[in-house]
Amino acid sequence: MGTDLQALYRLMLRSRRFEEAVTKLWEAGKISGEMHLGVGEEGVVAGVVAHLRDGDAMALDHRGTPPLVMRGVDLALLLKEFLGRSDGLCKGMGGHMHLFSAQHLAASSGIVGSSGPLATGFAMAAQYLHPGNISVAFFGDGASNQGMLLESFNLASAWQLPLIFVCKDNTWAIATQSPKVTGGDITDRARSFGLEAAEVDGSDVEAVYAAAGHLIERARDGDGPSFLLAHCPRLEGHYLGDPLRRANMMELAGPLMTAFVAQPGASVAERAYSLGTLLSLVGKTTVEKNWRRHDPLDKARRKLQSQKSGLDALEKEIEAEIRLALETAMMEA
Ligand SMILES: Cc1ncc(C[n+]2csc(CCOP(=O)(O)OP(=O)(O)O)c2C)c(N)n1
């Protein structure tokens, strides 16, 4: 795997274009249920996945699509899985959240925090059976207060496992702002378990690549587990079509006032409190619409401006690959 910015950008672009194709299928009603995209997280994922070798493992959360795409899982197989098809990656039983690829030693789960214990198991297997291989756990800030994740920090440290815990910190867990429910600092918390820890701007793929490279190398050398806190934007909202992210104050004002004055129901004080909370959430997500400027792809593309013809060719190549995957998946439907 090349380590230059163009190679990292390629990983991110394949993932973004693939998730755009998934978005169209979901909007057309061909994929059922909620859809959690990893748009905005690609810098974190690419900067880590670019270091992985055969035999390394990944434990993923409910936004597992980008790591699987970047690791090289067959795109048509993934699409068929999302479509609920029996010839999909997991026979159509997993959907986009519960994926498994034996070939890539990768598994995802919608149970928040579960990538911790899963990656700990993968790392134990690597330590005993395949020294030199490592395992990675990807999870969000919302998982960082889960007991099972902290237990994983503990055992990984006690057993000096070859494991990197990667927190994709977008500051939100659905509609809860993580800093409001988190005591202390999660990087300090990781250090208190004896993990090596680092913090990085996750929208800067080169910075992630450098930070992750150091941590992964120590894990391969038997120097133990680590924690990487990577800040990244939440570009889409919690799930595709998240109404909170698209909330329009003018449209909301009427129904909110009607609810506020309606009788019977909660007390005026309780209603005022709920109204304030809701307005503050809407205000916060509106401000975050400006997070587009932290889009990891835009940032990388700006740096690659001088290689414009190469970028155009890359764009075409990836579009063709995804079109083919779509045709393959739909043709056999
Ligand atoms: C154990 C558990 N508790 C609650 C949920 C419901 N839930 C689904 S996603 C989510 C928020 C996760 O936030 P975070 O880990 O920060 O990831 P993000 O969605 O922000 O990427 C929650 C609470 C769940 N799936 N599993």
The ligand as an SDF file (V2000), in Angstrom:
LIG
                    3D

 26 27  0  0  0  0  0  0  0  0999 V2000
  -25.2390   -0.8550   23.9480 C   0  0  0  0  0  0  0  0  0  0  0  0
  -26.0310    0.0890   23.0940 C   0  0  0  0  0  0  0  0  0  0  0  0
  -26.6500    1.1430   23.6700 N   0  0  0  0  0  0  0  0  0  0  0  0
  -27.3650    2.0050   22.9130 C   0  0  0  0  0  0  0  0  0  0  0  0
  -27.4670    1.8090   21.5670 C   0  0  0  0  0  0  0  0  0  0  0  0
  -28.2700    2.7900   20.7140 C   0  0  0  0  0  0  0  0  0  0  0  0
  -27.3100    3.5820   19.9180 N   0  0  0  0  0  0  0  0  0  0  0  0
  -27.0680    3.3020   18.6190 C   0  0  0  0  0  0  0  0  0  0  0  0
  -25.9110    4.2980   17.9540 S   0  0  0  0  0  0  0  0  0  0  0  0
  -25.7510    5.1590   19.3960 C   0  0  0  0  0  0  0  0  0  0  0  0
  -24.8270    6.3380   19.5000 C   0  0  0  0  0  0  0  0  0  0  0  0
  -23.4390    5.9540   19.2880 C   0  0  0  0  0  0  0  0  0  0  0  0
  -22.6220    7.0950   19.3550 O   0  0  0  0  0  0  0  0  0  0  0  0
  -21.1250    6.9940   18.9770 P   0  0  0  0  0  0  0  0  0  0  0  0
  -20.5590    5.7260   19.5280 O   0  0  0  0  0  0  0  0  0  0  0  0
  -20.4630    8.2630   19.3590 O   0  0  0  0  0  0  0  0  0  0  0  0
  -21.1330    6.8130   17.4070 O   0  0  0  0  0  0  0  0  0  0  0  0
  -21.6930    7.8110   16.2860 P   0  0  0  0  0  0  0  0  0  0  0  0
  -23.0700    7.3180   15.9530 O   0  0  0  0  0  0  0  0  0  0  0  0
  -21.6520    9.1980   16.8010 O   0  0  0  0  0  0  0  0  0  0  0  0
  -20.7610    7.6010   15.1460 O   0  0  0  0  0  0  0  0  0  0  0  0
  -26.5790    4.6440   20.3720 C   0  0  0  0  0  0  0  0  0  0  0  0
  -26.6620    5.1560   21.7450 C   0  0  0  0  0  0  0  0  0  0  0  0
  -26.8460    0.6810   21.0060 C   0  0  0  0  0  0  0  0  0  0  0  0
  -26.9140    0.4230   19.7010 N   0  0  0  0  0  0  0  0  0  0  0  0
  -26.0960   -0.1450   21.7860 N   0  0  0  0  0  0  0  0  0  0  0  0
  1  2  1  0
  2  3  1  0
  2 26  2  0
  3  4  2  0
  4  5  1  0
  5  6  1  0
  5 24  2  0
  6  7  1  0
  7  8  2  0
  7 22  1  0
  8  9  1  0
  9 10  1  0
 10 11  1  0
 10 22  2  0
 11 12  1  0
 12 13  1  0
 13 14  1  0
 14 15  2  0
 14 16  1  0
 14 17  1  0
 17 18  1  0
 18 19  2  0
 18 20  1  0
 18 21  1  0
 22 23  1  0
 24 25  1  0
 24 26  1  0
M  CHG  1   7   1
M  END
$$$$
